[in-house]
Amino acid sequence: MKKVAFAIFSLFFAMCAHASDNPFTGNYDNQFALHLGAGVNSGFIIPPPTQWVPFTFVHFQYSQPTTFFKLPARQSINIGQTIGWGEKYGWDWKKFTIPMIFLSEDIALFHNEKWYFATGIGVGLQAQQNERLGAKLLFQFKLMGGYKINDRWALELFIQHFSNANTADENNSYAFYGAGFTYNF
């Protein structure tokens, strides 16, 4: 019941938030972003995984503003690289150094002049399958908060989850906590 109430409350505030521009891109039509994430062992975002692993994520994103059922949003093309650099919890994380590409949509659930809270979904491919994610097909879910420094620059904090949505026998997922910045032009 609490989850349903929270979802309705969030949707109400998102629909009531008025801004003359998109909270992600302002009055600009393009955006570049760079995000860096630290890996955590398998698990979904809620409850958050707590086991830090030697696994990082570098992520470049090109976005344009859009809407999602009248909510402000951004659609993006993403290029990422997972980087494993050690062993922990029975995994050799170096084997998971794999490039990926995916399309995503981020939707602002709440925003004001300086802050925004959003969620994102995406689908894409990793360059090779492995014993952690037994498929090249990836699905992405993200929660993020952003702070607009000025019209062109913003900082973002995020929690990002990748899995194959049980399309293969192995689905131990990738999860990252991270930060980044965006530049609008």
Protein Blocks (a to p, Z undefined) as FASTA:
>chain_A
ZZmmmmmmmmmmmmmpccfbdfklomafbdcdddddddddeddfbdcdfbdcdddddddd
ddddddeehiacdddddddddddfbdeehiafklmgccdddddddddfbdcfkbccdddd
dddddfbdcfklgcfbdcdddddddddfblmbccddddddddehhpafblgbpadddddd
dddZZ
